[in-house]
Amino acid sequence: MTHSYHIVLPAEFTMLAKTLATLEGAVAELDPELNILEVAEPIARRLMFKLYSPEKFMKGFLAGMVDYGNLLKEVPSSMLNFISKMEEEDYTLQFSLKGTEDTIKRIDKIANRISFSLVLLAVSIIIAGIIIESGMSAHTG
């Protein structure tokens, strides 16, 4: 079902499902009346509440706000620095694309092949012209 809807499950979730299935099989052999999901549900609920508790969420939120506050403090000085550099007469703006070396080598190789093909084509046309001319002059002579 997950494949037909293009859903990718985390490996941990798949491992948990396998573990629960194995555990349920073992428990069914020992006590057929015991339902493992009824036992696991309150434990899972407490664990989820611990992981995603409002206190934990607020701590993460406040830590993020502190980071954004520090960033906002740095913005004015960074902007003034940028504007002062822009006002200099010899200011240059440089861009560099990382990871383009392979592409440039490939384009260079293609350009070399095209150049060689054009030179070969020109030489072939000249040789064909010489052959045709020698055939025509031999025919008339």
N, C-alpha and C positions, 0 to 999 in steps of 0.2 A: 504494500500500500504506500509506503514512504517513497518507493521508487517511482510509482506512477504519478505522484505529486511533486517529485523532485525535491524531497525533503532529506536533508543530511542530518543524521543523528550523531551526536558526539560519541566518541568511543567509550567514555565513562558510562554513559547512559546504557549503551548496548551491554557493557560488562555487568552493570547492575542488574539488568533484566535477566542475563544468563545466570547470575549468581542467585537471584530470587527464584528462578525456575528450578535450579538445582536444589536449593534449600527447601522449596515447597515439595519437591519429589521425596527428599529425605524425610521431611516431617510427616508426609502422608504415609510413608512406610511405618514410622514409629507410632503416630497417633492420627488415624484417618479423620477423627472428629475435629482436630485443631486446624483452624484457618490461619495460615501464616500472614495473610494480608491484614486481618483484624489485629494481629499482634504488632505488625510493623507500622500500621497507620499512625498511632499516637507517637511513636518514636520518631517517625519521619516528620510529623507535624511540628514536634518540638525542635527538631533539627532545622527545619525550614524557618521557623520563627526566630531561632538563634542567628541563622545566617543572614536573614533579611529583616531583622528587627528595626523598628523605628529609630532606636538609639544608634545603631550601627549606621543606618542611612544618614542620620543627622551628622554624625562624626565625619563621614565621607563628604557630605555636602559642605560642612563648615571648613574642612581642609581645602576643598576646591575653591571656596570663596576667599580664603586667605591667599591662595596662589593667584587668583584673579586680581585680588587687591594689590598684591606686589607687582603684578604685571601692569596694572593701571598706574601705579606710582612711577614706573619706568617710562611710560609712553611719552610724557611731555619732554623729558630730557632727550629721548631718542629722536623725537620729531624735530627739536631744535638743532640737534647735531646733524640730522639729515638735511634740513633746510640750509644750514650754514655751509654744508658741503656743496649743495646745489648752487649756491650763490658764487662759488669760486669759478673763475673763468676757465680754468683747465680741468674742469670736472668731466670725467668720462664714465660712461655706464657700460659695464661689461656683462655679457651673458655667457654662460658656459653650460653645455648639455653634457651630463655625465652618462657614460656607457654608450657613447656613439662611435667609439673607435672601430668596432667590428663592422658597423654599417658603413663607415667611411672607407674602410679597406675593401669591402664588397663593392661599393660604388666605383672605387678606383680601379678595381679589377675589371668590372664591366666596361668602364670607359676605355681601358687599354685594349680590351678585346674588340670593341667597336672601332677604335682607331686602326688597329691591325687589319680588321676586315675591310675597312674603307681603302687602306693602302693596297691591300691585296686585290680588291676590286679594280682600282685604278690601273694597277700593273697588268691585270688580266685584260682590261679594255685596250690598253696600249698594245699588248702582244697580239690580241685578236685583230686590231687594226693593221699591224705590221704583216700578219699572215694573210689577211684579205688583200692588202696592197701588193704583196709579193705574188699572190695568185693572180691578181688582175694584170700586173705588169708582165708576168710570164705568159699569160694568155694572149696579150696583145703583141708581145715581142716574138 
